[in-house]
Amino acid sequence: MFRKVLIANRGEIAMRVMRACRELGVRTVAVYSDADAAAPHTRFADEAVRLGPPPPSESYLQIDAVLEAARKMGADAVHPGFGFLSENARFAEAVGEAGLTFIGPKPDVVRTMGSKTEARALMQKAGVPVVPGTPAGKDDASLIAAADGIGFPLLVKASAGGGGKGMRIVRESKELTGALASARREAKSAFGDDTVFLERYLERPRHIEFQVFGDDHGNIVHLFERECSIQRRHQKIVEETPSPALDDALRRRMGEAALAAARAVEYTNAGTVEFLLSADGEFYFLEMNTRLQVEHPVTECSTGIDLVHWQLRVAAGEPLPLRQEDLRQQQHAIECRIYAEDPASQFLPVTGRAVYVREPEGPGIRVDAALESGQEIPVFYDPMLAKLITWGRDRDLAIARMRQALGDYVVLGVTTNLPFLREVIAHEAFASGDTDTGFLDRWFADWQPSSDTPSDEVCWALAAAESEHRPTGSTGGGSDDGDRFNPWERLGPWRPGGVA
């Protein structure tokens, strides 16, 4: 096992990896920008090193600065987390060249699967179903000529990157020329590469991904699926496992396809094979993420396996501890992503100071966060603040716990998507499992906070009262202590809005 690991990231994922390292007796090194000098992840690590000014291009994306920090602190491995440099093949190479272990797949795998078109060709060769489409690198005239053969509606997609950038839905041939031009411009700006291709657009598909894991001894397993269909702007906000759409036969078929995809590149460490599942039960390869996913906790809560422990052990040369036949989905788990954003204003990110934070507690509730009262939310980074995960013996119990936990989650001083998530989880279509990637557009296109939301003044007063009456030594969480004064309960079954 490693002696010391540098986590090349920030926020809740840095905290998550540090906790796993501590449990295995591994010391940790944090890196931080000037905006994160006092951030929780910086203080939680055994050691911390400044990278530079707040912009990621001058701090978290500086490969040389990250490696210098690792050298200076004597780290023997680097965990990239997700985002930033996590799927940067050059970074993975540089870590190895510096004599350190990259806790992730091999650089050539990162590079190959980072190109949607290379990945698509490789999957076709491996017999994994792919959505009908064109190769990349074609000029506009060639793509326009190929469009009728694919059929409308179709999707213009950037070959590089992700997150919905460089992507356009085209429903009629007359829209294609303009869509190609705008997709190329956006892709060039976001990824430095304006290569695009065409793909058939599936109406109302589900987004299903499979967690895969490989080691250096030739073993590869999957840890079942996660459904990620509830998205805004192609970004996931609710994930769950098992998917209500999969029966045992379909789960087996998709799992075998995910394993075939992983074997095609001799995959090692944690990765995710993503599929689109059509309404008629056919599934198609979408992409492969060569890193730990944001939503990995639902797999952990469902299977009882710590994926970061596995990452560390596999990177240290150990074999996978379990075989495919040993793996089971034991619980139903759901995750909601908590963002500093305004759902009533097209999900625009917001900044500010989280003056008061109270996390939910209780059976079957987990919070992965790096957020505390008094913390400033900087403008420079992704607005995700936390992940709320609940689980139970079945889907109904996991949903009930999520509804309760969302109601108990309090963040004052900065607008979040908590009120929006409360209504999503309470919606009858979600309760029945009737979800797809158009769920939010269909049910929440014109969403506004409910009119019965308590006023800011009421919530501030309640926060002050809770602090004033909190027993000595209390952390302010939602404990079951019968002597604890909880003024939030005075509001009854409430669903806060703009003060989330």
C-alpha positions as CSV (number, residue, x, y, z in Angstrom):
1,M,0.0,0.0,0.0
2,F,1.1,3.6,-0.6
3,R,2.7,5.7,2.1
4,K,1.4,9.1,1.0
5,V,-1.2,10.1,-1.7
6,L,-1.6,13.5,-3.2
7,I,-5.2,14.3,-4.2
8,A,-5.1,16.5,-7.3
9,N,-8.6,18.0,-6.7
10,R,-10.7,20.0,-4.3
11,G,-14.1,20.0,-2.5
12,E,-16.1,16.9,-1.6
13,I,-14.2,14.5,-3.8
14,A,-10.9,15.4,-2.2
15,M,-12.5,14.9,1.2
16,R,-13.9,11.5,0.0
17,V,-10.6,10.2,-1.1
18,M,-8.8,11.5,2.0
19,R,-11.3,9.6,4.3
20,A,-10.6,6.4,2.4
21,C,-6.8,6.9,2.7
22,R,-7.1,7.5,6.4
23,E,-9.0,4.3,6.8
24,L,-6.2,2.4,5.1
25,G,-3.5,4.2,7.1
26,V,-2.3,6.3,4.1
27,R,-1.2,9.9,4.7
28,T,-2.7,12.6,2.4
29,V,-1.6,15.8,0.7
30,A,-4.1,18.4,-0.4
31,V,-3.4,21.0,-3.1
32,Y,-5.3,24.3,-3.2
33,S,-5.7,27.6,-4.9
34,D,-5.8,30.9,-3.2
35,A,-9.6,30.7,-3.2
36,D,-9.4,27.4,-1.2
37,A,-6.7,28.4,1.3
38,A,-9.1,27.9,4.2
39,A,-11.4,25.3,2.5
40,P,-12.4,22.1,4.4
41,H,-10.3,19.8,2.1
42,T,-7.2,21.9,2.7
43,R,-7.6,21.6,6.4
44,F,-8.6,17.9,6.4
45,A,-5.5,16.7,4.8
46,D,-2.3,15.8,6.7
47,E,-0.4,18.3,4.5
48,A,-1.4,20.9,2.0
49,V,0.4,22.8,-0.8
50,R,-0.6,26.0,-2.6
51,L,-0.8,25.7,-6.4
52,G,-1.5,29.3,-7.4
53,P,-4.2,31.9,-8.0
54,P,-8.0,30.9,-8.1
55,P,-8.5,30.3,-11.8
56,P,-8.2,26.5,-12.5
57,S,-5.8,27.3,-15.5
58,E,-3.4,28.8,-13.0
59,S,-3.8,26.2,-10.2
60,Y,-5.6,22.9,-10.4
61,L,-4.9,22.4,-14.1
62,Q,-1.2,23.2,-13.7
63,I,0.4,19.7,-14.2
64,D,3.9,20.9,-13.3
65,A,2.7,22.6,-10.1
66,V,0.8,19.5,-9.0
67,L,3.8,17.2,-9.6
68,E,6.1,19.6,-7.9
69,A,3.8,19.5,-4.9
70,A,3.9,15.7,-4.9
71,R,7.7,15.7,-5.1
72,K,8.0,18.3,-2.4
73,M,5.8,16.4,0.0
74,G,7.2,13.0,-0.8
75,A,4.0,11.5,-2.1
76,D,4.3,8.2,-3.9
77,A,0.9,8.3,-5.7
78,V,-1.6,10.7,-7.1
79,H,-5.4,10.4,-7.1
80,P,-7.1,12.8,-9.6
81,G,-10.6,12.7,-8.3
82,F,-13.1,13.7,-11.0
83,G,-13.0,16.8,-13.2
84,F,-9.9,18.9,-13.6
85,L,-7.1,16.6,-14.7
86,S,-8.8,13.3,-14.1
87,E,-9.2,12.3,-17.8
88,N,-6.1,14.1,-19.0
89,A,-3.9,11.4,-20.6
90,R,-0.9,13.8,-20.5
91,F,-1.3,14.2,-16.8
92,A,-1.5,10.4,-16.3
93,E,1.7,10.0,-18.3
94,A,3.5,12.8,-16.4
95,V,2.6,11.2,-13.1
96,G,4.3,8.0,-14.2
97,E,7.3,9.8,-15.7
98,A,7.8,11.5,-12.3
99,G,8.1,8.0,-10.7
100,L,4.7,8.2,-9.1
101,T,1.6,5.9,-9.4
102,F,-1.5,7.3,-11.1
103,I,-4.6,6.0,-9.3
104,G,-6.6,5.3,-12.5
105,P,-6.3,3.6,-15.8
106,K,-3.3,3.6,-18.1
107,P,-2.7,6.8,-20.1
108,D,-3.3,5.2,-23.5
109,V,-6.7,4.0,-22.3
110,V,-7.5,7.5,-21.0
111,R,-6.5,8.9,-24.4
112,T,-8.4,6.4,-26.5
113,M,-11.7,6.5,-24.6
114,G,-11.4,10.4,-24.4
115,S,-12.2,10.5,-28.1
116,K,-15.8,9.6,-28.7
117,T,-15.1,8.6,-32.3
118,E,-12.1,6.3,-31.4
119,A,-14.1,4.8,-28.6
120,R,-17.1,4.3,-30.9
121,A,-15.0,2.5,-33.5
122,L,-13.4,0.3,-30.8
123,M,-16.8,-0.6,-29.4
124,Q,-18.1,-1.6,-32.8
125,K,-15.0,-3.9,-33.2
126,A,-15.7,-5.4,-29.7
127,G,-19.3,-6.1,-30.6
128,V,-20.8,-3.5,-28.3
129,P,-24.0,-1.9,-29.8
130,V,-23.5,1.7,-30.8
131,V,-26.0,4.4,-32.0
132,P,-26.0,4.6,-35.8
133,G,-24.0,7.6,-37.0
134,T,-21.0,8.9,-39.0
135,P,-17.2,8.9,-38.4
136,A,-15.7,12.1,-37.2
137,G,-13.4,14.3,-39.2
138,K,-15.8,14.8,-42.1
139,D,-16.4,18.2,-43.6
140,D,-19.9,19.8,-43.4
141,A,-20.8,18.7,-46.9
142,S,-20.1,15.1,-46.2
143,L,-22.0,15.2,-42.9
144,I,-25.0,16.8,-44.6
145,A,-24.9,14.2,-47.3
146,A,-24.9,11.4,-44.7
147,A,-27.7,12.9,-42.6
148,D,-30.6,11.4,-44.5
149,G,-29.1,7.9,-44.2
150,I,-29.0,8.2,-40.4
151,G,-32.5,9.7,-40.2
152,F,-33.9,12.7,-38.3
153,P,-34.0,13.7,-35.5
154,L,-30.2,13.4,-35.2
155,L,-27.5,14.8,-32.9
156,V,-24.4,16.8,-33.8
157,K,-21.8,15.8,-31.2
158,A,-18.3,17.1,-30.5
159,S,-15.7,14.3,-30.7
160,A,-13.8,15.7,-27.7
161,G,-15.0,16.6,-24.2
162,G,-18.4,16.1,-22.7
163,G,-21.0,17.8,-20.4
164,G,-23.2,18.7,-23.4
165,K,-20.7,21.1,-25.0
166,G,-20.7,21.0,-28.8
167,M,-24.0,19.1,-28.9
168,R,-27.0,20.1,-31.0
169,I,-30.3,18.3,-31.6
170,V,-31.5,18.6,-35.2
171,R,-35.0,17.7,-36.2
172,E,-35.1,18.9,-39.8
173,S,-32.6,18.9,-42.6
174,K,-32.8,22.7,-43.0
175,E,-31.5,23.2,-39.4
176,L,-28.4,21.1,-39.9
177,T,-26.0,23.7,-41.5
178,G,-26.5,26.1,-38.6
179,A,-26.3,23.4,-36.0
180,L,-23.0,22.2,-37.4
181,A,-21.5,25.7,-37.3
182,S,-22.6,26.4,-33.8
183,A,-21.5,23.0,-32.5
184,R,-18.1,23.4,-34.0
185,R,-17.7,26.9,-32.5
186,E,-18.7,25.7,-29.0
187,A,-16.5,22.6,-29.3
188,K,-13.5,24.7,-30.4
189,S,-14.0,27.1,-27.5
190,A,-14.5,24.4,-24.9
191,F,-12.0,21.7,-26.0
192,G,-9.7,23.4,-28.6
193,D,-11.0,20.9,-31.1
194,D,-13.9,21.6,-33.5
195,T,-14.3,18.0,-34.8
196,V,-17.9,16.8,-34.8
197,F,-19.9,13.8,-36.0
198,L,-23.6,12.9,-36.4
199,E,-25.5,10.3,-34.4
200,R,-29.1,9.2,-34.4
201,Y,-31.1,11.1,-31.7
202,L,-33.1,8.7,-29.5
203,E,-36.4,10.2,-28.2
204,R,-36.9,9.8,-24.5
205,P,-34.1,7.3,-23.8
206,R,-32.9,6.4,-20.3
207,H,-29.3,7.0,-19.4
208,I,-27.9,3.8,-17.8
209,E,-24.3,3.4,-16.9
210,F,-22.3,0.4,-15.5
211,Q,-19.5,0.6,-13.0
212,V,-16.6,-1.5,-14.1
213,F,-13.4,-2.3,-12.3
214,G,-10.2,-4.0,-13.6
215,D,-6.8,-4.9,-12.1
216,D,-3.3,-5.6,-13.4
217,H,-3.9,-9.4,-13.1
218,G,-6.4,-9.6,-15.9
219,N,-9.6,-9.5,-13.7
220,I,-12.5,-7.3,-14.7
221,V,-15.9,-7.1,-13.1
222,H,-18.9,-4.8,-13.1
223,L,-20.7,-3.6,-10.1
224,F,-24.1,-3.2,-11.7
225,E,-25.9,-0.2,-13.1
226,R,-26.8,3.3,-12.1
227,E,-29.7,5.2,-13.8
228,C,-28.8,8.8,-14.4
229,S,-31.8,9.9,-16.6
230,I,-32.8,13.0,-14.6
231,Q,-30.5,15.7,-16.1
232,R,-30.5,19.4,-16.7
233,R,-28.4,20.6,-19.7
234,H,-27.0,17.1,-20.1
235,Q,-25.7,17.2,-16.5
236,K,-27.0,14.5,-14.1
237,I,-28.7,15.7,-10.9
238,V,-30.4,12.5,-9.6
239,E,-28.9,8.9,-9.8
240,E,-30.1,5.6,-8.5
241,T,-29.5,1.9,-8.5
242,P,-30.9,-0.6,-9.3
243,S,-32.6,1.0,-12.3
244,P,-36.4,0.5,-12.2
245,A,-36.2,-0.1,-16.0
246,L,-34.0,-3.2,-15.9
247,D,-35.1,-6.7,-15.3
248,D,-32.6,-9.5,-14.6
249,A,-32.2,-10.5,-18.3
250,L,-31.6,-6.9,-19.5
251,R,-29.2,-6.2,-16.6
252,R,-27.2,-9.3,-17.6
253,R,-27.0,-8.3,-21.2
254,M,-25.9,-4.8,-20.5
255,G,-23.4,-6.0,-17.9
256,E,-21.9,-8.3,-20.4
257,A,-21.6,-5.4,-22.9
258,A,-19.9,-3.2,-20.3
259,L,-17.4,-6.0,-19.6
260,A,-16.7,-6.4,-23.3
261,A,-16.1,-2.7,-23.5
262,A,-13.7,-2.8,-20.6
263,R,-11.9,-5.9,-21.9
264,A,-11.4,-4.2,-25.3
265,V,-9.0,-1.7,-23.8
266,E,-7.6,-4.0,-21.0
267,Y,-9.1,-1.6,-18.5
268,T,-7.6,-1.2,-15.0
269,N,-9.0,0.6,-11.9
270,A,-12.4,2.3,-11.8
271,G,-14.4,3.3,-14.9
272,T,-17.9,3.7,-16.2
273,V,-19.5,2.4,-19.4
274,E,-22.4,4.6,-20.3
275,F,-25.4,3.5,-22.4
276,L,-28.6,4.9,-23.8
277,L,-31.6,2.6,-23.3
278,S,-34.4,3.2,-25.8
279,A,-38.1,2.8,-25.1
280,D,-38.2,-0.5,-26.9
281,G,-35.5,-2.0,-24.7
282,E,-32.5,-1.7,-27.1
283,F,-29.3,-0.2,-25.6
284,Y,-26.4,1.6,-27.2
285,F,-22.9,2.6,-26.1
286,L,-22.6,6.3,-25.3
287,E,-19.1,6.8,-23.9
288,M,-16.7,5.5,-21.3
289,N,-15.5,7.6,-18.4
290,T,-12.0,6.7,-17.3
291,R,-12.3,7.9,-13.7
292,L,-14.3,7.6,-10.5
293,Q,-17.8,9.1,-11.2
294,V,-19.6,11.7,-9.1
295,E,-22.4,9.2,-8.5
296,H,-20.2,6.4,-7.2
297,P,-21.7,6.5,-3.7
298,V,-25.0,4.9,-4.9
299,T,-23.0,1.9,-6.0
300,E,-21.2,1.8,-2.7
301,C,-24.5,2.0,-0.7
302,S,-26.1,-0.6,-2.8
303,T,-23.3,-3.2,-2.9
304,G,-21.5,-2.4,0.4
305,I,-18.2,-2.0,-1.4
306,D,-15.9,1.0,-0.9
307,L,-14.8,1.9,-4.4
308,V,-12.0,4.2,-3.4
309,H,-10.5,1.5,-1.2
310,W,-10.6,-0.7,-4.3
311,Q,-8.9,2.1,-6.4
312,L,-6.1,2.4,-3.9
313,R,-5.5,-1.3,-3.6
314,V,-5.6,-2.0,-7.3
315,A,-3.3,0.9,-8.1
316,A,-0.9,-0.6,-5.5
317,G,-0.8,-3.8,-7.5
318,E,-3.3,-5.9,-5.5
319,P,-5.9,-8.1,-7.3
320,L,-9.6,-7.4,-7.1
321,P,-10.9,-8.8,-3.9
322,L,-14.1,-10.2,-5.4
323,R,-15.2,-12.1,-8.5
324,Q,-18.3,-11.3,-10.5
325,E,-20.3,-14.1,-9.0
326,D,-19.6,-12.7,-5.5
327,L,-21.1,-9.3,-6.2
328,R,-24.7,-8.4,-5.2
329,Q,-27.1,-5.5,-5.2
330,Q,-28.2,-5.5,-1.6
331,Q,-30.0,-2.2,-1.2
332,H,-31.7,0.4,-3.3
333,A,-29.8,3.7,-3.3
334,I,-30.5,7.3,-4.6
335,E,-28.3,10.3,-4.9
336,C,-29.2,14.0,-5.3
337,R,-26.5,16.5,-6.3
338,I,-26.8,19.8,-4.3
339,Y,-25.7,22.8,-6.4
340,A,-25.3,26.5,-5.7
341,E,-27.6,27.4,-8.6
342,D,-31.0,28.9,-9.3
343,P,-33.3,26.4,-11.0
344,A,-35.9,29.2,-11.5
345,S,-33.3,31.1,-13.7
346,Q,-32.2,28.3,-16.0
347,F,-30.0,26.8,-13.4
348,L,-27.6,29.7,-13.4
349,P,-24.7,29.2,-11.0
350,V,-24.6,31.5,-8.0
351,T,-22.0,32.5,-5.5
352,G,-22.1,33.9,-2.0
353,R,-21.5,32.9,1.6
354,A,-23.2,29.8,3.1
355,V,-23.8,31.5,6.4
356,Y,-25.6,28.5,8.0
357,V,-25.5,24.8,7.0
358,R,-27.3,21.9,8.6
359,E,-26.9,18.4,7.1
360,P,-29.5,15.7,7.6
361,E,-28.7,12.7,9.7
362,G,-30.4,9.3,10.3
363,P,-30.5,5.7,9.2
364,G,-29.8,5.2,5.5
365,I,-28.6,8.8,5.0
366,R,-25.1,9.8,3.7
367,V,-23.8,13.2,2.9
368,D,-20.6,13.7,0.9
369,A,-19.7,17.3,1.2
370,A,-17.0,19.9,1.9
371,L,-19.4,22.6,2.9
372,E,-19.7,24.3,6.3
373,S,-21.3,27.3,7.9
374,G,-19.5,30.5,7.0
375,Q,-18.0,29.2,3.8
376,E,-17.6,31.3,0.7
377,I,-18.7,29.7,-2.5
378,P,-16.1,30.8,-5.1
379,V,-17.0,31.7,-8.7
380,F,-14.2,29.8,-10.3
381,Y,-15.3,26.2,-9.9
382,D,-18.2,23.8,-10.6
383,P,-21.1,24.8,-8.4
384,M,-21.7,21.4,-6.9
385,L,-21.7,21.7,-3.1
386,A,-22.6,18.2,-1.9
387,K,-24.1,14.9,-2.6
388,L,-27.0,13.5,-0.6
389,I,-27.4,9.7,-0.7
390,T,-30.1,7.6,0.9
391,W,-30.6,3.8,0.8
392,G,-33.0,1.2,2.0
393,R,-34.2,-2.4,1.5
394,D,-36.3,-1.3,-1.5
395,R,-36.9,1.8,-3.7
396,D,-39.9,3.1,-1.7
397,L,-37.8,3.3,1.5
398,A,-34.9,4.9,-0.3
399,I,-37.3,7.5,-1.7
400,A,-39.0,8.1,1.6
401,R,-35.6,8.7,3.3
402,M,-34.5,11.0,0.5
403,R,-37.7,13.1,0.9
404,Q,-37.1,13.4,4.6
405,A,-33.4,14.1,4.2
406,L,-34.0,16.8,1.6
407,G,-36.5,18.4,3.9
408,D,-34.0,18.4,6.7
409,Y,-31.1,19.8,4.6
410,V,-30.6,23.5,5.3
411,V,-28.3,26.0,3.6
412,L,-28.8,29.7,4.3
413,G,-27.1,32.6,2.6
414,V,-26.8,31.2,-0.9
415,T,-29.4,29.9,-3.3
416,T,-29.3,26.2,-4.0
417,N,-31.3,23.6,-6.0
418,L,-32.6,22.0,-2.8
419,P,-36.2,23.2,-3.3
420,F,-36.2,21.9,-6.8
421,L,-34.9,18.5,-5.8
422,R,-37.6,18.2,-3.2
423,E,-40.3,18.6,-5.8
424,V,-38.5,16.2,-8.3
425,I,-38.3,13.4,-5.7
426,A,-41.9,14.0,-4.6
427,H,-43.2,13.9,-8.2
428,E,-45.5,10.9,-9.0
429,A,-43.6,10.1,-12.2
430,F,-40.4,9.7,-10.3
431,A,-42.1,7.6,-7.7
432,S,-43.4,5.3,-10.4
433,G,-40.0,5.0,-12.1
434,D,-41.3,6.7,-15.3
435,T,-38.0,8.6,-16.0
436,D,-36.0,9.4,-19.1
437,T,-33.6,12.2,-20.2
438,G,-36.5,14.5,-21.0
439,F,-38.0,14.2,-17.5
440,L,-37.2,17.7,-16.4
441,D,-38.2,19.3,-19.7
442,R,-41.5,17.5,-19.5
443,W,-42.5,18.1,-15.9
444,F,-40.4,21.1,-14.7
445,A,-39.8,23.3,-17.7
446,D,-41.3,26.4,-16.0
447,W,-40.5,25.6,-12.4
448,Q,-40.7,28.3,-9.8
449,P,-40.4,28.0,-6.0
450,S,-43.6,27.2,-4.2
451,S,-45.5,30.1,-2.7
452,D,-45.7,28.5,0.8
453,T,-41.9,28.8,1.2
454,P,-41.0,30.3,4.6
455,S,-39.5,33.7,4.3
456,D,-35.8,34.4,4.8
457,E,-36.6,36.2,8.0
458,V,-38.4,33.2,9.4
459,C,-35.5,30.8,8.5
460,W,-32.9,33.1,9.9
461,A,-34.8,33.4,13.1
462,L,-35.1,29.6,13.3
463,A,-31.4,29.1,12.7
464,A,-30.6,31.6,15.4
465,A,-33.0,29.8,17.8
466,E,-31.5,26.4,17.0
467,S,-28.0,27.7,17.7
468,E,-29.1,29.4,20.9
469,H,-30.8,26.2,22.3
470,R,-28.3,23.7,21.0
471,P,-26.9,21.5,23.9
472,T,-23.2,21.9,24.7
473,G,-21.1,19.8,22.3
474,S,-23.9,19.4,19.7
475,T,-22.9,19.7,16.1
476,G,-26.3,20.9,15.0
477,G,-27.1,17.9,12.9
478,G,-30.4,16.1,12.9
479,S,-29.8,13.7,15.8
480,D,-32.5,11.7,17.5
481,D,-31.7,13.2,20.9
482,G,-35.1,13.8,22.5
483,D,-33.8,16.7,24.5
484,R,-32.6,18.6,21.4
485,F,-34.6,21.7,20.6
486,N,-35.4,21.6,16.9
487,P,-37.2,24.8,15.8
488,W,-37.3,23.7,12.2
489,E,-40.1,21.2,13.2
490,R,-42.2,24.2,14.3
491,L,-42.9,24.8,10.5
492,G,-44.4,21.3,10.1
493,P,-43.9,19.5,6.8
494,W,-42.3,22.3,4.9
495,R,-40.4,22.5,1.6
496,P,-38.2,25.6,1.7
497,G,-37.7,27.6,-1.5
498,G,-35.2,30.4,-2.2
499,V,-33.5,30.1,1.2
500,A,-32.7,26.4,0.6
